[in-house]
Amino acid sequence: MKSLFPKKSPFPNLIMFDSLKYKDFRMTWISNMLSGCSYWTFSVGVSWLILKETGNSSNVGIVIFASMLPFLIVSPFAGYISDKYDRKSLAFIMYILNTAFCLILFLCSLFNFYPILFVASIAFVLGTFRTVQEPTVSSLIPNQVPKSNLLNAITLNAATRHGSRFFGLLIVSPFIGLNILDGGQFLLLLSFIFQLSSTYFIYKIKTVSSGESSSDSDILSSIYKGIKYIYTNRLVFIIILTVAVHCALVMSYESILPLFAQKGLNDNSGEYLGYLVMVFGAGSLVGNLILSSAQTQSFKSFLFLLSSVGSGVFPIVLGYAVYFSGANGFILSMVGIFFVGACQSSFMSVTTTMVQKIVPDGMRGRIMSLYLLHAGGIMAFGNLILGSLADYVDYTWLFKLTGLVFLVYFFFLFVTQKRFRTDIISII
């Protein structure tokens, strides 16, 4: 597939930004950053409104569950669609629909109309659009940069997705405690504006890309082909299984972060919740930028190992942070959440790159949608379970135990699966 090559890179001396010299990838990168800002301001705004209205962490878990459930239900069909139709056009449609529903939810919040069933339904619809959008946009990227730049492009793309937590909340957090609407309503307004802006940049992309199922009229056999590929390719299966365990244990904290901010940091306005998500995003951004600048296979492998171990260690640190009073507890919380973001996002970027490099282009949409099924679908149930448990047990132990269990799993995998240890070095 043809990409547009500018005469001069806008970042000529920075290796970590190398892929941005390709115009279409640059448009994708900006669009994803803005769309990510929209998602995280939406997530924080809705979570805070629901917790403030109901005082129940379980209800926050229900909304987060609803927003992630489409990754479990819709993902196989999303992959088929992204391999059948022109990926840029499909992504553009999803962005328009996302924008419309963000506006609907904001307008409803102005009238204080956000019953749990209604909000969960809107969250499910928005999650459905994102489930189609993510594998579609991810499948465009390998057609926008040379293969030698793929890890750099994917990590930069991941930096927009995770780093948007930082930029989105950096912009809005100082205003949450002010009387500019209600804090949650203001976040929903910004969510709409971010999403509208991202739609413009996705429209500017000219990449033409579609998969092999564009000539396959049997949707079930096409989906089955993708599922069979995952479960018969041992290395891909191990990678995706590890991603599922990672997401289930140490990436399902969205439903309990509002409770962490409210009880652990004495947050009464949602401002500290905004800072937690912002600092998580800052860590994600730094982690991915370091990864994007890695040049040698050994250094890339070291970063993957470090991010895997850190994904288990730093949630444990976060679980102990609230035992420190005053400023010390706040600072330790921010340090812990920063490294949680850095490690988790780097882990996900490397595993995404592994899968992208292994699978053929014609099946990439289906495989990436199944990757999202195992990641997002598991996170949906993880948030539902942790959000419910937080109403009955000490929420700090949820951070400690999940971090510890993931460490045990990863070390067991690393010791017993020799092929996993050796092959990741050559793939990354």
Helices and strands as residue ranges (DSSP letters): G 15-21, H 23-54, H 57-73, H 75-84, H 87-110, H 116-140, G 141-143, G 147-149, H 150-176, H 183-203, G 212-215, H 219-232, H 234-250, H 257-259, I 260-264, H 271-292, H 297-321, H 326-358, G 361-363, H 364-372, I 373-377, H 378-389, H 395-416, H 418-427
